[in-house]
Amino acid sequence: MSRNEQFFERAQRSIPGGVNSPVRAFRSVGGTPRFIARAQGPHFWDADGKRYIDYIGSWGPMIVGHTHPDVVAAMQAAIANGISFGAPTEAEVEMAETLLALAPSMQQVRLVSSGTEAAMSAIRLARGAAGDGKGRRRIVKFEGCYHGHADSLLVKAGSGALTFGHPSSAGVPAEITQHTIVLDYNDAQQLEDAFKRHGDDIAGVIVEPVAGNMNLVRAAPEFLRSMRALCTRHGALLIFDEVMSGFRVALGGAQALYGIDPDLTVLGKVIGGGMPVAAFGGKRAVMKHLAPLGPVYQAGTLSGNPVAVACGLATLRLIQQPGFYERLGAQTAKLVQGLADAARAAGVPFCADAVGGMFGLYFAATVPTCYAQVMATDKARFNAFFHAMLDRGVYLAPSAFEAGFVSAAHDDAVIDATVAAAYAAFRGLRNSGGGAGTNQP
Ligand SMILES: *Cc1c(COP(=O)(O)O)cnc(C)c1O
């Protein structure tokens, strides 16, 4: 039995499913999760000493690569001064100032510890601040977008557009999700209809402006423009959940890429550089409703933790170096082009897309634009490809419905090695007739 298998067996006795977040369990692709022992640059090593090129980057945060010396040094310096105070620090102020400078739609920002917490707090703030502070109940979200695991956001569409959402998790009462309207991504007409029916009670519209939790799906510019106009017209707050896209698709996030000015922005992942830092921020007129200034309550014992903030600040310094996003985007484009060429050479129906340092792989003829199209891609073929790549030392997201991430440490040699592995992996899919992958529930 390999050490990965031993650890997994042991883990399942003490931790539900053996993991502390479900996608890590490899349930969708089957097989044994790799227990990671250490990481460096674009690589990590599992418990059996096998090296992988890492394309999840802790699901986005590791944009400068693993254990970057500047980041490690900044954290060591911070630790030596104390691990947590529960009182304000100068570094938190610098962090806030840096975020406001990079995402100027925000005039004030509050730090929290996870993307879930940030999105949940942004929703509460929107509900409390909307309608000139009188409050509104309803929230609009889009199918396939993930905003963390707060009750009111664990919602799937009901049957037929414009019905109210149903809980997508046990333990969430329908009374809570009945205030969440779930619409199709990239469908501006549905949004317009929702505002026609409920406009005076919609507190906010929350969206991933580049979706990364149903694989990668770009928003059409017109979709986001209509959303902005409808929110303004009806007095609802536009909330960009940029936990994944922030400082990932561009310096300044998707709002910079699309030129859209949201009322509230939710951040996480990259801003912590791998430590638990997230944030939500927006216009001063909205943020003033937050405690201790206003009546919308929100708090956190470890919010703005000095070691975590040191990690985030060091990462944000590195990504502001000239040419960082040009290089990151070029390497990511080179990767997806190489993968698409390899698939074509093997005659496997496949396409890929990339935005900045984020990419999507689809076993489909065309790039999906909504959740239903992502669901229609060939999952069995993806699973076979995933395992063929994993065997060859390339660690992709263990699900056909997740995006991938490239870091600044993914140099030409690493991309070339990935593409070479893909040629062999795609050829294997063709030989096996495709569609016959490991596909456990
Ligand atoms: C990851 C993610 C979250 C949740 O963040 P956590 O830190 O995992 O709680 C929320 N929204 C989006 C868009 C995300 O990608």
Residues whose N, C-alpha, C, O or C-beta is under 5 A from the ligand:
A	BS01	LIG	S114 G115 T116 E117 Y146 H147 G148 E208 D241 V243 M244 G268
